[in-house]
């Protein structure tokens, strides 16, 4: 289930989502493993609150990779490094960026 957040946390003016990887190793007893990093996906247009004029602007409101890769402004993550550029980044890079802002 998802709910649209009208005032989301932004990084560098862009809306983003976090993908966290979890493994359920056992139900009884419950044993859950959380991977130490994950993936963040960014919209490809800077965010503005939804209005009647821009609510269909998928590049600023949605973080879906399949949609945003069609935007001419889309750029792939650079190889190497922490993934501090592009519209797909590691969660570590996002946390570092949030700490700096």
VMD Tcl script that draws the C-alpha trace (Angstrom):
set ca {
  {0.00 0.00 0.00}
  {1.26 3.48 -0.79}
  {0.19 6.97 0.16}
  {1.21 10.16 -1.62}
  {3.21 12.47 0.64}
  {2.61 16.11 -0.29}
  {5.61 17.47 1.64}
  {8.34 14.81 1.20}
  {11.92 14.92 2.41}
  {14.03 16.11 -0.53}
  {17.71 15.82 -1.33}
  {19.15 18.50 -3.62}
  {15.53 19.42 -4.44}
  {14.63 15.92 -5.69}
  {12.08 13.45 -4.36}
  {13.47 9.97 -3.66}
  {12.56 6.57 -2.29}
  {14.62 3.97 -0.44}
  {14.86 0.27 -1.27}
  {15.94 -1.78 1.72}
  {16.85 -5.45 1.38}
  {15.58 -7.82 4.07}
  {15.83 -11.60 4.40}
  {13.44 -13.45 6.68}
  {15.52 -16.40 7.83}
  {12.93 -17.94 10.12}
  {9.37 -17.33 11.25}
  {9.44 -19.19 14.58}
  {11.62 -17.95 16.08}
  {11.50 -14.79 14.00}
  {14.92 -14.12 12.49}
  {15.32 -11.15 10.15}
  {18.50 -10.04 8.40}
  {18.80 -6.48 7.14}
  {21.41 -5.75 4.47}
  {23.77 -2.93 5.49}
  {23.07 -0.89 2.36}
  {20.33 -0.51 -0.20}
  {19.25 1.61 -3.11}
  {17.73 5.06 -3.45}
  {15.88 6.08 -6.60}
  {15.40 9.74 -7.47}
  {12.92 11.65 -9.59}
  {14.56 13.41 -12.53}
  {12.92 16.83 -12.12}
  {13.10 19.00 -9.02}
  {10.03 18.65 -6.82}
  {7.21 21.17 -6.49}
  {4.06 20.50 -4.47}
  {1.32 19.00 -6.62}
  {-1.02 21.48 -8.28}
  {-3.64 21.17 -11.01}
  {-0.98 22.28 -13.51}
  {1.84 19.90 -12.55}
  {0.25 16.82 -10.97}
  {0.78 14.84 -14.19}
  {4.49 15.73 -14.27}
  {5.65 12.19 -13.59}
  {9.36 13.10 -13.72}
  {9.06 15.22 -10.56}
  {6.48 13.23 -8.60}
  {7.47 9.61 -9.28}
  {10.76 7.89 -8.48}
  {10.11 4.84 -10.68}
  {13.25 3.97 -12.65}
  {11.34 2.71 -15.70}
  {9.61 6.09 -16.02}
  {12.54 8.39 -15.18}
  {15.05 6.72 -17.51}
  {12.95 8.12 -20.39}
  {13.61 11.72 -19.30}
  {16.37 13.37 -21.38}
  {17.81 14.72 -18.09}
  {18.30 11.18 -16.74}
  {21.89 10.19 -16.02}
  {23.18 6.80 -14.93}
  {25.13 6.34 -11.73}
  {28.82 6.83 -12.38}
  {30.90 3.67 -11.97}
  {32.98 3.52 -8.82}
  {32.62 5.73 -5.78}
  {29.64 5.94 -3.46}
  {27.12 6.71 -6.16}
  {26.78 10.36 -5.24}
  {25.53 11.35 -8.68}
  {22.82 10.18 -11.00}
  {19.31 9.16 -10.19}
  {20.10 5.80 -8.58}
  {22.32 5.95 -5.51}
  {23.31 3.81 -2.58}
  {21.53 4.45 0.71}
  {24.96 5.19 2.21}
  {25.43 8.02 -0.31}
  {21.95 9.40 0.46}
  {22.55 9.34 4.22}
  {25.86 11.14 3.69}
  {24.08 13.77 1.55}
  {21.33 14.25 4.12}
  {23.91 14.68 6.91}
  {25.65 17.39 4.87}
  {22.39 19.30 4.35}
}
mol new
graphics top color blue
foreach p $ca { graphics top sphere $p radius 0.5 }
foreach p [lrange $ca 0 end-1] q [lrange $ca 1 end] { graphics top cylinder $p $q radius 0.2 }
display resetview
